[in-house]
């Protein structure tokens, strides 16, 4: 045996040992692996099998001919979308809503978690958590109904404006108010629920770090800045990466419920356009191309942010 074959044989032997250990672990914990079958099957069935249908983005899909029998048109649908008069409006509305949500809505659950963690009264802390959690369990339809009633021309908000000598504002019909109302209501509905993971991360920080900082004369703000925040930075980075990976996705249900002809200039986004054009009008190939374009941007952003996070903070998804 020469010198080059020995390392190769050793590597093969280690690989076989690892495979053997993995098989033994699976056999030993077979009940836990059986529990994974259902979620794995769900992901395969609803996330990977439908990828077969992506080819209709490059075809003129005809349900009568099927996917394979439909005419191949290449990038015609992509070109049609990029050349359309509504392309920049859809892209700008999607990007602006998501960017504002990332800048404004993302930090608020962190601040709420820090507030809850710093409250001395545990009873008040639990009350605050319950109050902020409850809106998460209200359906989108009810949320939009509440907004419609509260912001109606004769609603409480306009009555208050009128009491101070102002003129009533048609909030739900004004394009300029759409993004503010949409993002603000999302913050109110989700900040409590999203803060749970940060509160859990804060509870895992070693209390001795706070005691040491306190003995060194650090104020409460200093302890938050130098102990609490660094302790949850890995969680913040992971959730930020996940949010950026969904950057181009907006839940179209709430958009559609709030959307009308008067605020369409600000409320028309890619997800709502795909629904109205693809599902309601039956332009499956065209909207499949738009959806693929949307997904490619999400994937690109996810890879870029994950790589940046791995280099700067040594925390990443992979």
C-alpha positions, -999 to +999 in steps of 0.1 A: +000+000+000+015+033-011+013+066+008-016+080-013-039+050-007-037+050+031-055+084+037-081+074+011-088+041+028-090+058+062-115+083+049-136+055+035-135+037+068-146+067+087-174+073+063-187+037+068-185+041+105-205+073+104-232+056+082-233+027+106-237+050+136-265+068+118-283+036+110-280+025+146-293+058+159-323+056+135-331+021+147-327+031+183-350+062+180-373+049+153-404+063+171-390+098+168-382+094+131-416+080+124-431+113+138-411+131+110-428+112+082-460+133+083-442+167+080-417+154+055-445+140+034-464+173+037-434+193+025-427+169-004-464+168-015-471+205-013-437+222-017-416+200-040-441+180-062-457+213-074-423+224-088-431+202-118-458+227-128-433+256-130-427+247-166-460+263-175-442+296-170-424+289-202-454+275-221-488+287-233-506+264-210-538+249-222-557+227-197-571+206-225-536+197-237-520+194-203-486+206-193-466+185-216-488+191-246-489+229-243-469+251-267-434+262-256-431+300-257-398+305-238-395+338-220-425+355-237-445+357-205-416+373-186-410+398-214-447+407-214-446+413-176-414+434-178-428+455-206-463+460-191-473+495-179-481+482-144-447+464-138-430+493-120-461+500-099-464+464-088-427+462-080-425+495-062-456+488-040-443+453-031-408+466-023-419+497-004-444+479+018-420+451+026-390+475+032-411+497+055-423+466+074-388+454+078-375+488+090-405+496+113-423+464+122-393+441+127-377+460+157-410+465+176-414+429+189-377+431+200-385+463+220-417+447+234-397+417+245-371+439+262-399+458+279-416+427+292-382+413+304-375+445+323-408+448+341-405+441+378-441+433+383-447+397+370-485+402+372-484+433+350-459+416+327-484+387+321-513+412+315-492+431+290-483+399+272-519+387+270-531+420+257-505+420+229-511+383+221-548+385+216-549+404+183-529+376+166-559+353+170-583+377+153-590+368+117-579+391+089-615+397+079-624+409+114-593+431+115-602+448+082-638+451+094-625+469+125-604+492+104-633+500+081-656+509+111-629+529+130-617+548+099-650+554+082-660+591+075-685+588+104-662+566+125-646+573+159-613+585+144-630+611+121-653+622+149-622+629+170-607+648+141-639+668+136-640+676+173-606+693+170-618+713+140-604+691+112-621+678+081-631+641+079-606+619+060-616+590+039-587+568+051-597+535+034-602+551+000-570+573+001-539+558-017-516+579+005-529+563+037-530+527+025-494+516+034-496+534+068-528+516+077-517+483+064-483+483+082-497+498+114-525+472+117-500+444+110-478+457+138-507+458+162-519+424+153-485+405+153-461+423+176-471+403+207-470+369+190-436+377+173-421+388+206-426+353+222-394+339+207-374+369+219-388+366+254-378+330+254-343+339+243-340+366+270-350+341+296-321+319+286-295+346+294-274+339+324-286+360+353-251+363+366-243+385+337-269+410+349-256+408+384-220+414+373-230+444+351-250+458+380-221+455+404-199+473+379-223+502+381-241+497+348-275+514+345-306+495+333-301+509+298-265+498+298-275+463+309-300+461+281-275+473+256-245+452+267-262+421+281-298+416+268-293+426+232-260+406+226-277+376+242-305+376+216-285+387+186-283+351+171-321+349+173-325+383+157-302+374+129-319+341+121-354+358+121-341+386+100-327+362+074-361+344+073-380+376+069-357+387+041-363+353+024-400+362+023-393+398+013-413+398-019-443+379-003-472+398+011-503+381+023-528+390-005-558+383+016-556+414+037-545+434+006-576+423-013-599+430+016-585+466+019-582+472-018-606+493-039-604+513-071-595+545-052-564+531-034-553+507-062-523+529-070-507+521-036-524+487-029-517+468-061-489+443-053-474+413-071-493+387-049-527+403-054-520+408-091-512+371-094-544+361-077-567+384-097-550+377-130-541+341-126-570+326-106-599+349-115-589+355-151-573+322-158-540+334-172-521+306-155-489+307-176-485+344-173-489+345-135-468+314-131-440+334-147-446+364-124-446+341-094-413+325-105-398+359-109-409+367-074-395+335-060-361+340-077-358+375-061-366+360-027-341+332-031-314+356-043-320+379-013-320+349+011-286+337-002-270+371-001-282+380+034-273+345+048-238+348+034-234+384+048-246+373+082-223+343+082-193+365+075-202+394+099-219+377+129-210+340+124-247+332+127-266+319+096-291+294+085-264+272+069 
